[in-house]
């Protein structure tokens, strides 16, 4: 791990970024008055959003007509007949 004050970071920023990018260093800590304020870390791609996580796992109906033709009355009434 490298720690660098702001003046040193301004002077050697490209060197620190290269060290992190090449995995020679896991991260670089930037200090202001001896206090850690920021960290330079390797870029990682976003693992993706959760939207579409169930794609292909839930069957979809082909059209609105197919959806409207489903009888759901037994879900609400059990085995009773509609009036």
SEFI-800686 format. One record per residue: residue in three letters; x, y, z of N, C-alpha, C, O in turn; chain. Coordinates in nm, 3 decimals, decimal comma. Layout:
residues N
ALA; X; Y; Z; X; Y; Z; X; Y; Z; X; Y; Z; A;
...
***
This chain:
residues 83
UNK; 0,084; -0,117; 0,000; 0,000; 0,000; 0,000; 0,089; 0,124; 0,000; 0,187; 0,131; 0,073; A;
UNK; 0,052; 0,219; -0,082; 0,124; 0,346; -0,089; 0,037; 0,454; -0,026; -0,084; 0,458; -0,049; A;
UNK; 0,098; 0,540; 0,054; 0,031; 0,659; 0,107; 0,103; 0,780; 0,051; 0,226; 0,784; 0,048; A;
UNK; 0,027; 0,880; 0,006; 0,089; 0,998; -0,054; 0,014; 1,123; -0,011; -0,109; 1,124; -0,008; A;
UNK; 0,089; 1,228; 0,024; 0,024; 1,355; 0,054; -0,018; 1,421; -0,077; 0,019; 1,374; -0,185; A;
UNK; -0,094; 1,528; -0,068; -0,151; 1,589; -0,188; -0,045; 1,640; -0,286; -0,059; 1,621; -0,407; A;
UNK; 0,058; 1,702; -0,237; 0,162; 1,753; -0,327; 0,230; 1,638; -0,400; 0,254; 1,647; -0,521; A;
UNK; 0,262; 1,532; -0,328; 0,324; 1,416; -0,390; 0,228; 1,350; -0,489; 0,269; 1,304; -0,596; A;
UNK; 0,099; 1,346; -0,454; 0,000; 1,286; -0,543; -0,013; 1,366; -0,673; -0,026; 1,308; -0,780; A;
UNK; -0,008; 1,499; -0,664; -0,015; 1,581; -0,785; 0,104; 1,554; -0,875; 0,091; 1,547; -0,997; A;
UNK; 0,220; 1,540; -0,814; 0,343; 1,521; -0,890; 0,350; 1,383; -0,953; 0,396; 1,368; -1,066; A;
UNK; 0,305; 1,279; -0,880; 0,324; 1,140; -0,922; 0,194; 1,066; -0,950; 0,190; 0,943; -0,942; A;
UNK; 0,089; 1,139; -0,982; -0,041; 1,074; -1,001; -0,036; 0,964; -1,107; -0,088; 0,855; -1,084; A;
UNK; 0,024; 0,989; -1,220; 0,028; 0,888; -1,327; 0,103; 0,763; -1,281; 0,066; 0,652; -1,319; A;
UNK; 0,206; 0,780; -1,201; 0,281; 0,665; -1,148; 0,192; 0,582; -1,054; 0,194; 0,459; -1,059; A;
UNK; 0,116; 0,650; -0,969; 0,028; 0,578; -0,875; -0,085; 0,507; -0,949; -0,120; 0,394; -0,915; A;
UNK; -0,142; 0,573; -1,048; -0,249; 0,510; -1,126; -0,196; 0,388; -1,201; -0,264; 0,287; -1,209; A;
UNK; -0,076; 0,398; -1,255; -0,017; 0,283; -1,325; 0,009; 0,168; -1,229; -0,013; 0,052; -1,264; A;
UNK; 0,055; 0,198; -1,109; 0,082; 0,091; -1,010; -0,047; 0,019; -0,972; -0,048; -0,103; -0,957; A;
UNK; -0,154; 0,094; -0,957; -0,283; 0,032; -0,923; -0,339; -0,044; -1,043; -0,390; -0,155; -1,028; A;
UNK; -0,330; 0,016; -1,161; -0,384; -0,048; -1,281; -0,311; -0,178; -1,315; -0,373; -0,273; -1,362; A;
UNK; -0,181; -0,183; -1,290; -0,102; -0,302; -1,318; -0,103; -0,403; -1,203; -0,032; -0,504; -1,207; A;
UNK; -0,183; -0,373; -1,102; -0,199; -0,461; -0,984; -0,070; -0,476; -0,904; -0,056; -0,573; -0,830; A;
UNK; 0,022; -0,382; -0,917; 0,142; -0,386; -0,834; 0,107; -0,341; -0,692; 0,171; -0,382; -0,595; A;
UNK; 0,006; -0,255; -0,682; -0,044; -0,208; -0,553; -0,195; -0,227; -0,551; -0,261; -0,200; -0,651; A;
UNK; -0,250; -0,276; -0,437; -0,396; -0,293; -0,433; -0,470; -0,159; -0,433; -0,580; -0,149; -0,487; A;
UNK; -0,410; -0,055; -0,371; -0,469; 0,078; -0,370; -0,365; 0,179; -0,323; -0,260; 0,143; -0,270; A;
UNK; -0,397; 0,306; -0,344; -0,311; 0,416; -0,299; -0,398; 0,507; -0,214; -0,506; 0,547; -0,256; A;
UNK; -0,351; 0,539; -0,095; -0,425; 0,628; -0,005; -0,369; 0,769; -0,018; -0,249; 0,790; -0,009; A;
UNK; -0,459; 0,865; -0,040; -0,420; 1,004; -0,048; -0,445; 1,071; 0,087; -0,551; 1,055; 0,147; A;
UNK; -0,346; 1,147; 0,133; -0,352; 1,210; 0,264; -0,358; 1,362; 0,251; -0,295; 1,421; 0,164; A;
UNK; -0,434; 1,422; 0,339; -0,434; 1,568; 0,351; -0,400; 1,599; 0,496; -0,476; 1,565; 0,587; A;
UNK; -0,287; 1,664; 0,518; -0,237; 1,693; 0,652; -0,222; 1,565; 0,735; -0,249; 1,565; 0,855; A;
UNK; -0,180; 1,458; 0,670; -0,157; 1,332; 0,738; -0,282; 1,250; 0,764; -0,274; 1,143; 0,824; A;
UNK; -0,399; 1,298; 0,720; -0,526; 1,228; 0,742; -0,573; 1,169; 0,609; -0,580; 1,241; 0,509; A;
UNK; -0,606; 1,039; 0,606; -0,655; 0,978; 0,481; -0,786; 1,044; 0,436; -0,879; 1,058; 0,514; A;
UNK; -0,791; 1,083; 0,308; -0,911; 1,147; 0,255; -0,965; 1,079; 0,129; -1,081; 1,098; 0,094; A;
UNK; -0,882; 1,001; 0,061; -0,927; 0,937; -0,063; -0,843; 0,814; -0,090; -0,734; 0,796; -0,034; A;
UNK; -0,896; 0,728; -0,177; -0,826; 0,604; -0,212; -0,835; 0,585; -0,363; -0,943; 0,599; -0,421; A;
UNK; -0,725; 0,554; -0,426; -0,722; 0,517; -0,568; -0,725; 0,365; -0,574; -0,637; 0,298; -0,521; A;
UNK; -0,826; 0,312; -0,639; -0,844; 0,167; -0,649; -0,859; 0,128; -0,796; -0,893; 0,213; -0,878; A;
UNK; -0,834; 0,002; -0,830; -0,854; -0,041; -0,969; -1,001; -0,033; -1,008; -1,090; -0,057; -0,926; A;
UNK; -1,026; 0,002; -1,132; -1,162; 0,009; -1,183; -1,217; -0,131; -1,202; -1,149; -0,219; -1,254; A;
UNK; -1,342; -0,151; -1,160; -1,410; -0,279; -1,181; -1,542; -0,251; -1,251; -1,614; -0,157; -1,217; A;
UNK; -1,572; -0,334; -1,348; -1,699; -0,321; -1,418; -1,813; -0,345; -1,320; -1,802; -0,426; -1,228; A;
UNK; -1,922; -0,275; -1,343; -2,042; -0,295; -1,263; -2,093; -0,437; -1,288; -2,108; -0,477; -1,404; A;
UNK; -2,120; -0,514; -1,181; -2,165; -0,652; -1,204; -2,300; -0,660; -1,274; -2,343; -0,768; -1,312; A;
UNK; -2,366; -0,549; -1,290; -2,493; -0,548; -1,360; -2,607; -0,522; -1,263; -2,594; -0,542; -1,142; A;
UNK; -2,715; -0,476; -1,317; -2,830; -0,449; -1,232; -2,910; -0,577; -1,214; -2,890; -0,675; -1,285; A;
UNK; -2,999; -0,574; -1,119; -3,080; -0,691; -1,091; -3,196; -0,704; -1,187; -3,264; -0,807; -1,190; A;
UNK; -3,221; -0,601; -1,266; -3,330; -0,609; -1,363; -3,296; -0,716; -1,465; -3,188; -0,715; -1,523; A;
UNK; -3,386; -0,807; -1,486; -3,364; -0,913; -1,582; -3,300; -1,036; -1,521; -3,260; -1,128; -1,594; A;
UNK; -3,289; -1,040; -1,388; -3,223; -1,153; -1,323; -3,300; -1,283; -1,344; -3,241; -1,392; -1,344; A;
UNK; -3,433; -1,273; -1,361; -3,516; -1,393; -1,378; -3,552; -1,416; -1,525; -3,644; -1,493; -1,555; A;
UNK; -3,481; -1,350; -1,615; -3,512; -1,363; -1,757; -3,506; -1,508; -1,802; -3,406; -1,578; -1,782; A;
UNK; -3,615; -1,552; -1,863; -3,624; -1,688; -1,913; -3,668; -1,790; -1,809; -3,685; -1,907; -1,842; A;
UNK; -3,686; -1,749; -1,685; -3,726; -1,841; -1,580; -3,876; -1,839; -1,553; -3,931; -1,932; -1,494; A;
UNK; -3,942; -1,733; -1,597; -4,086; -1,720; -1,577; -4,152; -1,720; -1,714; -4,119; -1,637; -1,798; A;
UNK; -4,243; -1,812; -1,737; -4,306; -1,818; -1,869; -4,391; -1,693; -1,893; -4,458; -1,644; -1,802; A;
UNK; -4,387; -1,641; -2,014; -4,465; -1,524; -2,051; -4,572; -1,565; -2,151; -4,551; -1,654; -2,233; A;
UNK; -4,687; -1,498; -2,143; -4,793; -1,523; -2,239; -4,764; -1,448; -2,367; -4,698; -1,344; -2,365; A;
UNK; -4,813; -1,501; -2,479; -4,782; -1,442; -2,609; -4,853; -1,310; -2,633; -4,794; -1,219; -2,692; A;
UNK; -4,978; -1,297; -2,588; -5,052; -1,176; -2,621; -5,147; -1,140; -2,508; -5,167; -1,217; -2,414; A;
UNK; -5,206; -1,023; -2,519; -5,304; -0,977; -2,420; -5,429; -1,064; -2,425; -5,492; -1,086; -2,321; A;
UNK; -5,465; -1,112; -2,542; -5,582; -1,200; -2,553; -5,560; -1,330; -2,474; -5,651; -1,379; -2,408; A;
UNK; -5,440; -1,385; -2,482; -5,409; -1,505; -2,404; -5,421; -1,475; -2,255; -5,472; -1,557; -2,179; A;
UNK; -5,374; -1,360; -2,213; -5,381; -1,323; -2,072; -5,526; -1,308; -2,027; -5,562; -1,354; -1,919; A;
UNK; -5,608; -1,244; -2,108; -5,748; -1,222; -2,072; -5,830; -1,350; -2,074; -5,936; -1,354; -2,012; A;
UNK; -5,785; -1,454; -2,141; -5,860; -1,579; -2,149; -5,837; -1,670; -2,029; -5,902; -1,774; -2,019; A;
UNK; -5,748; -1,635; -1,940; -5,721; -1,718; -1,823; -5,830; -1,699; -1,720; -5,864; -1,585; -1,684; A;
UNK; -5,887; -1,810; -1,671; -5,992; -1,804; -1,569; -5,925; -1,807; -1,432; -5,869; -1,909; -1,391; A;
UNK; -5,933; -1,695; -1,361; -5,871; -1,685; -1,230; -5,973; -1,690; -1,117; -5,937; -1,672; -1,001; A;
UNK; -6,100; -1,714; -1,150; -6,204; -1,713; -1,047; -6,179; -1,820; -0,941; -6,213; -1,799; -0,825; A;
UNK; -6,120; -1,934; -0,979; -6,094; -2,038; -0,879; -5,987; -1,993; -0,779; -5,983; -2,044; -0,666; A;
UNK; -5,902; -1,901; -0,817; -5,803; -1,849; -0,724; -5,868; -1,771; -0,611; -5,816; -1,765; -0,500; A;
UNK; -5,985; -1,709; -0,640; -6,053; -1,627; -0,540; -6,168; -1,701; -0,473; -6,194; -1,681; -0,354; A;
UNK; -6,236; -1,785; -0,548; -6,356; -1,849; -0,497; -6,337; -1,996; -0,461; -6,429; -2,058; -0,406; A;
UNK; -6,223; -2,052; -0,490; -6,203; -2,194; -0,467; -6,279; -2,273; -0,571; -6,270; -2,243; -0,690; A;
UNK; -6,354; -2,374; -0,528; -6,431; -2,458; -0,621; -6,573; -2,409; -0,641; -6,650; -2,475; -0,710; A;
UNK; -6,612; -2,295; -0,583; -6,748; -2,242; -0,598; -6,768; -2,194; -0,740; -6,673; -2,151; -0,806; A;
UNK; -6,889; -2,200; -0,787; -6,924; -2,152; -0,920; -6,957; -2,004; -0,914; -7,003; -1,954; -0,812; A;
UNK; -6,932; -1,934; -1,025; -6,972; -1,796; -1,035; -7,122; -1,787; -1,053; -7,183; -1,878; -1,111; A;
UNK; -7,183; -1,680; -1,005; -7,327; -1,662; -1,020; -7,365; -1,622; -1,159; -7,483; -1,603; -1,188; A;
***
